[in-house]
Amino acid sequence: MVLGNRVGVGKIRKGSDKLRVAAKFSDGLTIERIVSRTSSTVIVNGKPTTLSALKKFSASRVDIHGQNKNLALLNDANVYALIDDEKISAKLTDFRRLFKSLTAQRRALAEKISAREENLRRLEFLRWQEQEISAAHLKPDEDDEIDAQIKKLSHAEKIAEDIQHAAQILNDGDDDILTGLARVSKYLADVARFDDKLNAARKLLDEAEIFLHEAADDIHAYADGMDFAPERLDELHARADEIFKLKQKYGASVNEILQRLTSIRAEISAAENFDADTAELQRSVAELERSTETCAAQLLTMRRASAKILSAAVEREVRRLGMEGARFQIAVNESELTARGADSAEIFFSANVGEELLPLSNVASGGELSRVALAIKTVTADDSAATMIFDEIDAGLGGVTAKTVAEAIKKISRGRQVLCVTHLAQIAAAADVHLRITKSEIGGRMVTAVERLNDTERVKEISRMASGKESATSLSNAREMIASAHR
């Protein structure tokens, strides 16, 4: 619970509303977990926090090692955890960055190559579209201009008739505006000889005459420039139909079609560069492969050196734990490139003289596996958590072997706190503090009690563990076991 494992409400004692576990560390850190039937609370140093934060926070403080953890030695990831020191981990970070890039580039290249046939089909289609639009020789706003011309030519007779009437009214009729205006100007000129008050009006009429003459000229010019040939209207309708067909495919107006043409040409350019892009991607992949393989080779060299040093140290410790002829080796061999490197790591072991080294999973018994695990813990203790818990890793051991295991655990405890759950008197005798756990029935309920033993109680408990009874001989033997352990 202190390390952040999930705890269900089934752990709450019958008749209780909640359970609570608290831990205090020597540096002042306090962790408290409260689990009720409706909620769960995590408190670190008096402040609430999340379960995930607790896991990260406490993972480096306590290392629990039980019988099931022995089997974890057979897992590749745990073997790498043993041999990968800080320098190797830093190199591994560099490798994984390269490997991630290489994987992404390889995927991109594979997709590029598989898309080549589709690109060729796409390029052919784009070229056909480009040719279809280009062949029309469209001009900006051409559709609007054609619509205006068709509208004009479709009403040619009406326009010609209106132009003729307008011209006659201005200056081509028997009593047109300009002729009448000239007469008005003449009359006002006669008046001006006797009274100049209408001079301003005469000036306005003169200006009006100028504008009317300009308007008449424009009307005549428009009439002269009119071309009402039926074939021209047919041409315009044909062009409008051609543009309409293009609009159905490429856009709602000529301007949109021209924009689409620009886009198509850009796509053609990109498609035509497909092979060049592929070649560039292939060069990038090849360069990344060289860099990644170089980094992987460096990882392999560093891991082999680390494994050699660790193997020798663990082998010495295994032999000290009662297997004098044992051999231990972490083999790091070349393998296919993966996110972990270009190598594979496996523990090989031989328990007896003359036997060949074989994978640990094939040759080690439960007791041997426990001692190998303990030897590794002893060698790597400086890199482990400040508190280590050994949960019955001594199962199946006895005699001299149990004593050597006790010595190994004692050695580990020199630099850190060790909590050891054991049923072996030889191991219990080596401890500095004893906590006895008992169960008893009180009021029809089973109650677990944990009590710290004094020196006298400690001797009695060691005696009971060793021989199952208390006698003068067993008590004397227990005192000798404790004294021997301290020596």
LINGI-V734028 format. One record per residue. N is the residue number from 0. RES is the residue in three letters. PSI is psi in whole degrees, -180 to 180 (NA if undefined). Layout:
BEGIN
n,res,psi
N,RES,PSI
N,RES,PSI
END
This chain:
BEGIN
n,res,psi
0,MET,-40
1,VAL,-31
2,LEU,-4
3,GLY,9
4,ASN,148
5,ARG,143
6,VAL,124
7,GLY,166
8,VAL,-15
9,GLY,-18
10,LYS,-14
11,ILE,132
12,ARG,140
13,LYS,131
14,GLY,-7
15,SER,157
16,ASP,-22
17,LYS,169
18,LEU,154
19,ARG,134
20,VAL,132
21,ALA,144
22,ALA,140
23,LYS,131
24,PHE,161
25,SER,-22
26,ASP,8
27,GLY,-10
28,LEU,135
29,THR,137
30,ILE,131
31,GLU,132
32,ARG,130
33,ILE,122
34,VAL,117
35,SER,-179
36,ARG,-8
37,THR,-13
38,SER,169
39,SER,134
40,THR,137
41,VAL,128
42,ILE,123
43,VAL,121
44,ASN,40
45,GLY,-1
46,LYS,136
47,PRO,146
48,THR,179
49,THR,161
50,LEU,-39
51,SER,-38
52,ALA,-38
53,LEU,-41
54,LYS,-46
55,LYS,-38
56,PHE,-39
57,SER,-9
58,ALA,-36
59,SER,-1
60,ARG,-32
61,VAL,134
62,ASP,113
63,ILE,125
64,HIS,115
65,GLY,-174
66,GLN,-38
67,ASN,-25
68,LYS,-23
69,ASN,-40
70,LEU,-23
71,ALA,-20
72,LEU,-24
73,LEU,-8
74,ASN,131
75,ASP,-43
76,ALA,-38
77,ASN,-31
78,VAL,-43
79,TYR,-34
80,ALA,-28
81,LEU,-42
82,ILE,-18
83,ASP,99
84,ASP,-170
85,GLU,-43
86,LYS,-42
87,ILE,-39
88,SER,-38
89,ALA,-42
90,LYS,-36
91,LEU,-37
92,THR,-43
93,ASP,-43
94,PHE,-45
95,ARG,-33
96,ARG,-45
97,LEU,-43
98,PHE,-38
99,LYS,-44
100,SER,-43
101,LEU,-44
102,THR,-43
103,ALA,-42
104,GLN,-39
105,ARG,-41
106,ARG,-43
107,ALA,-40
108,LEU,-42
109,ALA,-42
110,GLU,-37
111,LYS,-46
112,ILE,-43
113,SER,-21
114,ALA,2
115,ARG,-47
116,GLU,-42
117,GLU,-37
118,ASN,-40
119,LEU,-43
120,ARG,-41
121,ARG,-41
122,LEU,-43
123,GLU,-42
124,PHE,-41
125,LEU,-41
126,ARG,-38
127,TRP,-42
128,GLN,-44
129,GLU,-41
130,GLN,-41
131,GLU,-44
132,ILE,-43
133,SER,-37
134,ALA,-22
135,ALA,-16
136,HIS,52
137,LEU,150
138,LYS,149
139,PRO,135
140,ASP,16
141,GLU,-37
142,ASP,-37
143,ASP,-41
144,GLU,-41
145,ILE,-43
146,ASP,-41
147,ALA,-42
148,GLN,-40
149,ILE,-42
150,LYS,-41
151,LYS,-49
152,LEU,-29
153,SER,-20
154,HIS,35
155,ALA,-45
156,GLU,-45
157,LYS,-41
158,ILE,-46
159,ALA,-42
160,GLU,-44
161,ASP,-36
162,ILE,-43
163,GLN,-46
164,HIS,-43
165,ALA,-42
166,ALA,-40
167,GLN,-41
168,ILE,-35
169,LEU,-56
170,ASN,13
171,ASP,4
172,GLY,177
173,ASP,-30
174,ASP,59
175,ASP,170
176,ILE,-46
177,LEU,-38
178,THR,-46
179,GLY,-38
180,LEU,-37
181,ALA,-39
182,ARG,-40
183,VAL,-41
184,SER,-38
185,LYS,-44
186,TYR,-43
187,LEU,-28
188,ALA,-38
189,ASP,-40
190,VAL,-36
191,ALA,-20
192,ARG,-21
193,PHE,-26
194,ASP,128
195,ASP,10
196,LYS,-19
197,LEU,11
198,ASN,-37
199,ALA,-41
200,ALA,-41
201,ARG,-41
202,LYS,-42
203,LEU,-41
204,LEU,-38
205,ASP,-44
206,GLU,-39
207,ALA,-38
208,GLU,-40
209,ILE,-48
210,PHE,-39
211,LEU,-39
212,HIS,-41
213,GLU,-41
214,ALA,-41
215,ALA,-42
216,ASP,-43
217,ASP,-41
218,ILE,-44
219,HIS,-42
220,ALA,-41
221,TYR,-42
222,ALA,-41
223,ASP,-32
224,GLY,-2
225,MET,133
226,ASP,103
227,PHE,34
228,ALA,129
229,PRO,-34
230,GLU,-30
231,ARG,-40
232,LEU,-39
233,ASP,-41
234,GLU,-43
235,LEU,-41
236,HIS,-40
237,ALA,-42
238,ARG,-39
239,ALA,-40
240,ASP,-41
241,GLU,-44
242,ILE,-37
243,PHE,-41
244,LYS,-40
245,LEU,-35
246,LYS,-35
247,GLN,-24
248,LYS,-36
249,TYR,-12
250,GLY,165
251,ALA,-11
252,SER,167
253,VAL,-40
254,ASN,-39
255,GLU,-38
256,ILE,-41
257,LEU,-37
258,GLN,-41
259,ARG,-36
260,LEU,-43
261,THR,-43
262,SER,-43
263,ILE,-43
264,ARG,-36
265,ALA,-41
266,GLU,-38
267,ILE,-43
268,SER,-44
269,ALA,-42
270,ALA,-37
271,GLU,-23
272,ASN,8
273,PHE,-51
274,ASP,-38
275,ALA,-41
276,ASP,-40
277,THR,-44
278,ALA,-41
279,GLU,-41
280,LEU,-37
281,GLN,-39
282,ARG,-40
283,SER,-42
284,VAL,-44
285,ALA,-41
286,GLU,-42
287,LEU,-37
288,GLU,-43
289,ARG,-45
290,SER,-42
291,THR,-43
292,GLU,-37
293,THR,-45
294,CYS,-39
295,ALA,-39
296,ALA,-39
297,GLN,-40
298,LEU,-44
299,LEU,-46
300,THR,-45
301,MET,-40
302,ARG,-39
303,ARG,-41
304,ALA,-44
305,SER,-42
306,ALA,-36
307,LYS,-45
308,ILE,-46
309,LEU,-40
310,SER,-44
311,ALA,-43
312,ALA,-43
313,VAL,-39
314,GLU,-41
315,ARG,-42
316,GLU,-39
317,VAL,-43
318,ARG,-35
319,ARG,-22
320,LEU,21
321,GLY,1
322,MET,78
323,GLU,-33
324,GLY,12
325,ALA,150
326,ARG,145
327,PHE,132
328,GLN,132
329,ILE,112
330,ALA,130
331,VAL,112
332,ASN,157
333,GLU,146
334,SER,-175
335,GLU,155
336,LEU,125
337,THR,-178
338,ALA,-11
339,ARG,-14
340,GLY,-161
341,ALA,44
342,ASP,165
343,SER,144
344,ALA,135
345,GLU,145
346,ILE,129
347,PHE,148
348,PHE,146
349,SER,122
350,ALA,-22
351,ASN,153
352,VAL,138
353,GLY,-10
354,GLU,144
355,GLU,156
356,LEU,128
357,LEU,162
358,PRO,137
359,LEU,-37
360,SER,-21
361,ASN,-23
362,VAL,-23
363,ALA,134
364,SER,175
365,GLY,-45
366,GLY,-42
367,GLU,-40
368,LEU,-38
369,SER,-44
370,ARG,-37
371,VAL,-45
372,ALA,-43
373,LEU,-38
374,ALA,-43
375,ILE,-43
376,LYS,-39
377,THR,-45
378,VAL,-38
379,THR,15
380,ALA,-35
381,ASP,-23
382,ASP,2
383,SER,-177
384,ALA,164
385,ALA,-27
386,THR,127
387,MET,136
388,ILE,123
389,PHE,114
390,ASP,91
391,GLU,43
392,ILE,-8
393,ASP,8
394,ALA,132
395,GLY,1
396,LEU,166
397,GLY,174
398,GLY,-137
399,VAL,-37
400,THR,-43
401,ALA,-38
402,LYS,-41
403,THR,-35
404,VAL,-42
405,ALA,-42
406,GLU,-39
407,ALA,-45
408,ILE,-39
409,LYS,-40
410,LYS,-43
411,ILE,-37
412,SER,-9
413,ARG,-32
414,GLY,0
415,ARG,168
416,GLN,134
417,VAL,127
418,LEU,129
419,CYS,121
420,VAL,120
421,THR,156
422,HIS,6
423,LEU,127
424,ALA,-36
425,GLN,-37
426,ILE,-42
427,ALA,-34
428,ALA,-24
429,ALA,-8
430,ALA,156
431,ASP,-32
432,VAL,139
433,HIS,130
434,LEU,119
435,ARG,132
436,ILE,126
437,THR,158
438,LYS,141
439,SER,160
440,GLU,125
441,ILE,118
442,GLY,36
443,GLY,8
444,ARG,145
445,MET,128
446,VAL,134
447,THR,133
448,ALA,141
449,VAL,123
450,GLU,143
451,ARG,131
452,LEU,142
453,ASN,-179
454,ASP,-42
455,THR,-46
456,GLU,-34
457,ARG,-45
458,VAL,-42
459,LYS,-41
460,GLU,-39
461,ILE,-40
462,SER,-46
463,ARG,-40
464,MET,-36
465,ALA,-40
466,SER,-6
467,GLY,3
468,LYS,171
469,GLU,121
470,SER,169
471,ALA,-40
472,THR,-45
473,SER,-35
474,LEU,-40
475,SER,-41
476,ASN,-38
477,ALA,-42
478,ARG,-38
479,GLU,-38
480,MET,-43
481,ILE,-44
482,ALA,-41
483,SER,-41
484,ALA,-40
485,HIS,-35
486,ARG,NA
END
